Structure formats: structure tokens, C-alpha cells
């Protein structure tokens, strides 16, 4: 899944449109790509190191939390940037609020009491509220939340123990849906940039029509 997402990201950046876009427009999307890549990388690192020792697993778990926060906050920032394209003051205000909330959530995630299965619903709630603060597109949010619901409910292994230990577990469903949501959002940003370019509304752009 990670490599499939990487291939799609590389294909995305091959678009000639991005070479003509204003610097800050590119940076808004680049920030999202970095956040998504960080999320996938830190998640992979956590799962790879999880069986090493309790101390190492706990350290990499915090890194996994950071990756989740990066993905959520950069999603919200990219939406805010293009959603308030004509209002720089509101852009800065809401993006600053998102960054503050992300830092606050990470501070909460560092608390040892937030670790363990007993805190799973609380962690999901904190991440959900951070994502909801960005008012992401309905479909994109739905993909994330379906994945989160599967993760918290432990479906299907909760009802059929040991049948999904290798394939089809809730955590695997969660990762697949999150990666799918990230890809959908990335291509949505490209469509926004394309429409702005066609309509001649990009900053510092000169309409040709």
C-alpha cells in the first residue's frame, strides 16, 4: 500500500501544471505531500520496530502519533489555503490555529496515559476533532472516519477472533482507507490548482484568454 501510494504521488508531481503555479500554491501542496509521506514512513517504522522491545515500541509509537498529526494538520492547512484563496488574512489566521491545535494534540499524545488499548477511543476522538477542525471535503472525511471506526471497533476480529490475524484485521483496514483518503485529497488539490489556472485566478498569473 505504501509503495502504491508513492507511485501515485510521483505520477502526480509529473504534472506540467505544477511548474507554472505560484510558489506558495506549490508549497501548500508540497506541505501536504510531506505530511502524508511522514505519516506513512513513521507508521511503517513503528510497525517494523514494534516487536523489538517495550521501550523501543513506546518510542516509535509516539513517532506514529506524530505522523498521524502531520497528515491531519497538513490536510487541514491545504484545504484552508485553497478554500480561502482570496483572503490572505483569514488564511494565516486559520492555518495558525490549525498548527496550534496540532502542537497541542501532539503534546497530549506524548502523555503516557494516552498509550495502550484502554486509551484507544480517546486517541481516536482527539485525532477526529483535529481533523474535523479543518472542515475537510465530505468524501475525504468519510474515508478517514470509516477507517477510524473500523480501528476503534476492532471489526471484524472482535466478532471472529483469530480469523483475521494475518489479513483483513481492523488495523489493516484502517491503513488502507487512510492511504486511499490521502490519495483522493492529493488529486483533489491538483484539480483545484488546475481550475484556478484555467480561470486565471492564481496569484501572479496572467490570463491568456
RAWOZI-V657266 format. One record per backbone hydrogen bond with DSSP energy under -1.0 kcal/mol. CO is the residue of the C=O (numbers start at 1). NH is the residue of the N-H. E is the energy in kcal/mol with one decimal. If there is no record, write none. Layout:
# RAWOZI-V657266
co = (CO,CO)
nh = (NH,NH)
e = (E,E)
This chain:
# RAWOZI-V657266
co = (1,2,3,4,5,6,7,8,9,12,15,16,17,22,23,24,25,26,27,28,29,30,31,32,33,34,35,36,37,38,39,40,41,42,43,44,45,46,49,53,54,55,56,57,58,59,60,61,62,63,64,65,66,67,68,69,70,71,72,73,74,75,76,77,78,79,80,82,84,87,88,89,90,91,92,93,94,95,96,97,98,99,100,101,102,103,104,105,106,108,111,112,116,117,119,120,121,122,123,124,125,126,127,128,129,131,132,137,138,139,140,141,142,143,144,145,146,147,148,149,150,154,156,156,160,169,170,171,172,173,174,175,176,177,178,179,180,181,182,183,184,185,186,187,188,189,190,191,192,193,194,195,196,202)
nh = (5,6,7,8,9,10,11,12,13,15,18,19,20,26,27,28,29,30,31,32,33,34,35,36,37,38,39,40,41,42,43,44,45,46,47,48,49,50,52,57,58,59,60,61,62,63,64,65,66,67,68,69,70,71,72,73,74,75,76,77,78,79,80,81,82,83,84,85,87,91,92,93,94,95,96,97,98,99,100,101,102,103,104,105,106,107,108,109,110,111,114,115,119,120,123,124,125,126,127,128,129,130,131,132,133,134,135,141,142,143,144,145,146,147,148,149,150,151,152,153,155,158,159,160,163,173,174,175,176,177,178,179,180,181,182,183,184,185,186,187,188,189,190,191,192,193,194,195,196,197,198,199,201,205)
e = (-2.4,-2.1,-2.2,-1.9,-2.1,-2.4,-2.3,-2.2,-2.2,-1.6,-1.1,-1.4,-1.4,-2.0,-2.4,-1.9,-1.5,-3.1,-2.6,-1.1,-2.4,-2.5,-2.4,-2.7,-2.9,-2.7,-2.0,-2.4,-2.7,-2.8,-2.1,-2.3,-2.4,-2.3,-2.3,-1.9,-2.1,-1.2,-1.8,-2.7,-2.0,-1.9,-2.6,-1.6,-1.3,-1.2,-2.0,-2.2,-2.2,-2.0,-2.0,-2.5,-2.5,-2.3,-2.4,-2.8,-2.3,-1.5,-2.2,-2.5,-2.2,-2.0,-2.5,-2.6,-1.9,-2.7,-2.0,-1.1,-1.9,-2.4,-2.5,-2.3,-2.7,-2.5,-2.2,-1.8,-2.3,-2.3,-2.2,-2.6,-2.5,-2.2,-2.3,-2.7,-2.3,-1.9,-2.1,-2.5,-1.3,-1.4,-2.3,-1.6,-1.1,-1.4,-2.5,-2.5,-2.1,-2.3,-2.5,-2.4,-2.5,-1.8,-2.3,-2.8,-1.4,-1.4,-1.5,-2.7,-2.6,-2.1,-1.8,-3.1,-2.6,-1.7,-2.4,-2.8,-2.3,-2.0,-2.8,-2.6,-1.1,-2.5,-1.5,-1.8,-1.5,-2.2,-2.6,-2.0,-2.3,-2.4,-2.2,-2.4,-2.3,-2.5,-2.2,-2.0,-2.4,-2.2,-2.2,-2.2,-1.8,-2.2,-1.6,-2.0,-2.1,-2.4,-2.5,-2.6,-2.4,-2.0,-2.6,-2.1,-2.5,-2.0)
